[in-house]
Amino acid sequence: MDLDWEGKHILAPMVRVGTLPFRLLAAEYGADITYGEELVDHKVIKCIREVNEKLGTIDIIDKKTREVVFRTCEAEKQRVVCQFGTADATRALMASQLLCRDVAAIDLNMGCPKSFSISGGMGAALLSHPETAHDILTTLRRNLEIPVTCKIRLLKTTEATVELAKRLEKTGISAIAVHGRKVADRPRDPAQWDGIANVVSALSIPVIANGDVFEYSDFHRILAATGAASAMTARGACWNVSIFQKGGKSNWEDVKREYLRKCILWDNDIKSTKHTLKQMIMEYSCLEFAEGKAVNKCQSLADLA
Ligand SMILES: Cc1cc2nc3c(=O)[nH]c(=O)nc-3n(C[C@H](O)[C@H](O)[C@H](O)COP(=O)(O)O)c2cc1C
């Protein structure tokens, strides 16, 4: 069954941030669809799927190291999207098959500009290899029963972006997220909402607009400016995940406390927990102050608590 992609407020994929506690908290504040952090296919195909009776979760665990690569639970099954970093259709399918019964959709990352991704032919490298992206998406579409989507950036020209988006649409994907920046742009460069609007005008499938949603009212602004079906936020949510709340953001201290409470409840990875807390502190305070220094020193969730 397809997901409804219309009028949704969406948590963007974020490495080291978008793990189970963060996604559940986003949903509690009002996020309709929550993307997990990018999972690299090479890593996932070395994993097994285990039911964790103690926590009530489904865990995708590395066979050798027992590292939890992805953790989810029944409560988010209808809204969690699993994003893959991949450059190969067979590997992408093998990785997807391990967890497709536990998630609402599978997404292909076509926007990550980091050298690790690009050098492996993943992320933004796929923007210049549409034939590979096409191969991956059609393979996933033909073999999976859940919706398949992808997330792109803008290309150098409007024509190129629209041509790519149309080509991807033909693979039968359910929706496409467009981050309104080019590969060379910095996060602080303003997102080009008009670039997203051009893709919306050219496609029939739902477009998810992404870039510079920092307040609840920005969801409506970006939808009005682009004509997109739905809107997605990354940094706005990372800094204060209560951005999804209609009545305005909650107190930052309360959000941090609730995030940590959920991390303890779901036994979240300490590195991911620290990283996320540090992102929050950097935005609203400073890592050099007592709290930031204390978080830096912590080695366990108990220390953080
Ligand atoms: C901490 C962080 C991690 C990110 N990780 C991913 C990722 O795993 N996959 C992805 O497609 N984009 C990733 N992005 C990009 C965001 O999903 C989003 O496209 C970008 O930040 C623009 O949205 P914003 O202006 O709301 O921040 C990440 C961004 C941030 C800030």
The ligand as an ORCA input file, in Angstrom:
! r2SCAN-3c Opt
* xyz 0 1
  C      23.052     16.437     10.662
  C      22.574     16.222      9.253
  C      22.624     14.948      8.701
  C      22.137     14.714      7.399
  N      22.105     13.424      6.910
  C      21.465     13.186      5.725
  C      21.212     11.845      5.288
  O      21.532     10.859      5.967
  N      20.593     11.662      4.083
  C      20.185     12.745      3.311
  O      19.603     12.532      2.232
  N      20.400     14.009      3.717
  C      20.994     14.254      4.894
  N      21.138     15.534      5.334
  C      20.569     16.628      4.526
  C      19.145     16.949      4.992
  O      18.289     15.818      4.899
  C      18.538     18.122      4.197
  O      18.421     17.755      2.851
  C      19.366     19.408      4.284
  O      19.894     19.618      5.572
  C      18.504     20.606      3.892
  O      17.406     20.754      4.761
  P      17.378     21.898      5.917
  O      17.612     23.218      5.215
  O      16.007     21.749      6.515
  O      18.488     21.590      6.876
  C      21.641     15.798      6.611
  C      21.633     17.082      7.169
  C      22.069     17.299      8.467
  C      22.014     18.694      9.040
*
